[in-house]
Amino acid sequence: MLPLKNIVLFVVTILALLLYIEIYLRWSGVSNPSYVYDNDIVGRTHNKDYNIIITGAEGFCIDKVNKYGYVGPDYPKERNTSAIRIALLGSSYIEGLQVFRRNRFSTIFEQELTKKLNHPVEVLNFGIGGDDFRGMYTRYQKLVKAYNPDYVLFIIQGESLLRRKTIPSPDLMIENDSLVFNYDFLKSSESGVRHRFRLLREFGLGNLVKEAFEVYYTGRLPKIVLDNFYIEPEKNNVKKNNNDSTKFYELNSKIVESLFKENKNSRFTNLIIEMEEIPTIYSTLLDSINFPRILLYQDLKQYKPEDLNFWRASGIMGHWNNFAHRVVGETLADEISTFISTDSGHFKTAKKD
Amino acid sequence: MQFFSIIFIILIVVSVAIYYLAPTKYRNIILLLYNYLFYSTFDYRMTVLLFSLTSINFLIGNKLQSAKNDKVKYYFVVAALVVNLTALWFFKYFNFFIDSLNDFAVILGLEIHLSTLNILLPLGISYYIFQTLTYIFDHYYETIKEKYTFLEYAAFASFFPTIVSGPIERASKLLPQIKQERKFVSSNIEEGFALITIGMFRKLIIADACGVLVDHVFAEPNYFLSGEVLIAIFLYAFQIYNDFAGYSSIARGVAKLFGFNIIENFKQPFFADSIADFWRRWHISLSFWMRDYLFYPMQFKFRSLGKWGNILAVMILFIVIGIWHNPSWSFVMWGFLQGLYISFSILTLNLRNSFIKSIKLSGKLLIGTRILITFLLTVFALFVERTHGIQDVYVMLSIIFDWSWSEIAVRFLLILLSTLSATLIIDLLEIKFKSEAFLMKFIPPVKYAVSIVIWLIIILYMLTAQKLPFIYAQF
């Protein structure tokens, strides 16, 4: 065969096979175009109308980002109903992509609360994997408020207050005693890499390439390549950085202060829902200003961690499981219905409407 | 060390290079070294049992070979069976036996609480014991004439490409290959590479894609709806087929790299037009082993019972095959179902033939119908085997018969279609080229293009995705 014919055949086969592989990856759920992207205003966020398929040891979920860019029913920014609107903010536990939407705590919470209040409720889930308290606040200011919620639930764990940022998003700074958004993350090398991969991430295959690059970029390559032969390097005993905790405390307390002011001056009611016991310094702060908080972890104490976090499919501990999503959804509905019933403001107004 | 790890691929390349660079006379020593090193990467303690059984079987086999008297030969076979099956029973079945005894006592209203033992299940024990037993049987039936050294026998008994999940090779086929001089042949490398490529694709890209979904649905079926559960059941059939066929291809490919020909373990089983045909295409090395060393002797023993003797032998055979896989009631039920299918087909052969004649079903339509029925029966049996017991079977069937459909089920359907398409393409290519290593029969530009794209996907997947263990490695 002529060399040119061979080259053409080679190229055509590669292209045809890549096309088949792309369809295969998307249909089989091995790899889809990325359902998250780095938004210049709020950082990591969901891609509107993108398919989601999560298949891992800690969950299996098939879903779709709605046309407004969050996961859940299509509730637009404009409110056309008298329904009580509740926005949720939190990390991957709140995003809830380990279970199907019908089993997710946010869906169960909405159904149960509607039943308990005998009034329509709309729950908008703005949770996203890796978000922390500062990220939640950014999302609240830059995104959630536009949806006019009656209640905003900041669902936190201990690490939400103490963790360094794990996803690209604006950071917060205190300037002249007020909170300022810092967009340095857009200039970071990591962000540059992500932007370079943006087109690739629009393909299932490209997303695999991006993830493989991330393995290399984050230094996980030796562990994956060497498998059982990999020896974990000894970690230096780094002293806990007190500066970090102090800095986080300053920022977090400023956020609490800002949310508290909004509770007084706006139609929103912001609540903090604690999934885990938070450091005493924070509970003292919240109590000192009488910030509305619900200690959900106390209601969940009757369950063992293995009831709530154990995955039967893989036999490992991880995110909440199907059972836990139901428990959390129902428990939260109990707590919030009590809170709303005793709250003099919005619920009564909403009922009148 | 799993076949689908990157380190395995790297080590195989290095190992093959060392193997062929070494003088021919040292190759069996190197092979034996590789066998034990590979096996010890899972758990070095397990090599003690492997070496002990190898030594005992070698001793008994040689005594058997030199024995003149048939009765003495028979006693040696019995001795080998006792040693090997006791080891297998203790390591694999003891706890199942105790649990079943406790359950049975409860049913009878007795109060016995025998405790189980914390036994480490040696990896691949069912495979290597069956493989080493062929050395005894082949001596008994005199299909081996030649004498083999301990080194050759030990290399056979611990042959690393097949030790974890088969194929179960016969001593009469593999030992002569170990004895003979193996030279570097480039076509062996090419064929080995082609087999490994297809095997990896089957395992990582097809089987694992279904596997995570299947695991979740079978673990908590109550959280899924009718259409989703039904599709997950079909997906499991494709998962286990591609998982095991993938493993077998990789094992055959690795063996080929070192110059060995290993029995083909799968021949497009979902194209079988009867259950009997299915067993000539599925896990061939085990079904032929069982046929030759268990079914034929039983059939001979029960010959006086006529057709019912055959049925008895079939039922025992398949229940044993079920238990061989896994000591659990799900596998007993799976084996029982397979036996039932074949017994039914024996008993209704004339009736079915006259029915087919009466409805004038013939040609491709008849074959298609037979293939479809066989496939559905197989899927049902595999579904029973995958559950944790009859309770789960009932729960999942109840969900299916709710006939609820969801938008998500359409996405499940796409997963099934993609799995089906990939499986079908590979199976049809195997049929067209009459080889599992069909890749090497493509014209060069196509061959290189396909290899590049498949390996690109395999490597990306190896780096990024959660890999599931081989299903058959747990047996």
Chai-1 contact restraints between the chains, C-beta under 6 A:
chainA,res_idxA,chainB,res_idxB,connection_type,confidence,min_distance_angstrom,max_distance_angstrom,comment,restraint_id
A,N6,B,P445,contact,1.0,0.0,6.0,A-B,restraint_1
A,L9,B,P445,contact,1.0,0.0,6.0,A-B,restraint_2
A,F10,B,P445,contact,1.0,0.0,6.0,A-B,restraint_3
A,F10,B,A449,contact,1.0,0.0,6.0,A-B,restraint_4
A,T13,B,V446,contact,1.0,0.0,6.0,A-B,restraint_5
A,T13,B,A449,contact,1.0,0.0,6.0,A-B,restraint_6
A,I14,B,A449,contact,1.0,0.0,6.0,A-B,restraint_7
A,I14,B,V453,contact,1.0,0.0,6.0,A-B,restraint_8
A,L17,B,V453,contact,1.0,0.0,6.0,A-B,restraint_9
A,I21,B,I457,contact,1.0,0.0,6.0,A-B,restraint_10
A,Y24,B,S418,contact,1.0,0.0,6.0,A-B,restraint_11
A,W27,B,L414,contact,1.0,0.0,6.0,A-B,restraint_12
A,W27,B,S418,contact,1.0,0.0,6.0,A-B,restraint_13
A,S28,B,A209,contact,1.0,0.0,6.0,A-B,restraint_14
A,S28,B,I415,contact,1.0,0.0,6.0,A-B,restraint_15
A,S28,B,S418,contact,1.0,0.0,6.0,A-B,restraint_16
A,G29,B,I415,contact,1.0,0.0,6.0,A-B,restraint_17
A,V30,B,A209,contact,1.0,0.0,6.0,A-B,restraint_18
A,T55,B,V212,contact,1.0,0.0,6.0,A-B,restraint_19
A,T55,B,L213,contact,1.0,0.0,6.0,A-B,restraint_20
A,G56,B,Q466,contact,1.0,0.0,6.0,A-B,restraint_21
A,A57,B,Q466,contact,1.0,0.0,6.0,A-B,restraint_22
A,F60,B,L213,contact,1.0,0.0,6.0,A-B,restraint_23
A,F60,B,H216,contact,1.0,0.0,6.0,A-B,restraint_24
A,I62,B,I408,contact,1.0,0.0,6.0,A-B,restraint_25
A,I62,B,R411,contact,1.0,0.0,6.0,A-B,restraint_26
A,N103,B,Y223,contact,1.0,0.0,6.0,A-B,restraint_27
A,L208,B,L460,contact,1.0,0.0,6.0,A-B,restraint_28
A,L208,B,T464,contact,1.0,0.0,6.0,A-B,restraint_29
A,E211,B,T464,contact,1.0,0.0,6.0,A-B,restraint_30
A,A212,B,L460,contact,1.0,0.0,6.0,A-B,restraint_31
A,A212,B,L463,contact,1.0,0.0,6.0,A-B,restraint_32
A,A212,B,T464,contact,1.0,0.0,6.0,A-B,restraint_33
A,V215,B,L463,contact,1.0,0.0,6.0,A-B,restraint_34
A,I224,B,L463,contact,1.0,0.0,6.0,A-B,restraint_35
A,V225,B,I6,contact,1.0,0.0,6.0,A-B,restraint_36
A,L226,B,I7,contact,1.0,0.0,6.0,A-B,restraint_37
A,D227,B,S5,contact,1.0,0.0,6.0,A-B,restraint_38
A,D227,B,I7,contact,1.0,0.0,6.0,A-B,restraint_39
A,R312,B,A219,contact,1.0,0.0,6.0,A-B,restraint_40
A,R312,B,E220,contact,1.0,0.0,6.0,A-B,restraint_41
A,A313,B,D215,contact,1.0,0.0,6.0,A-B,restraint_42
A,A313,B,H216,contact,1.0,0.0,6.0,A-B,restraint_43
A,A313,B,A219,contact,1.0,0.0,6.0,A-B,restraint_44
A,N322,B,E220,contact,1.0,0.0,6.0,A-B,restraint_45
A,N322,B,Y223,contact,1.0,0.0,6.0,A-B,restraint_46
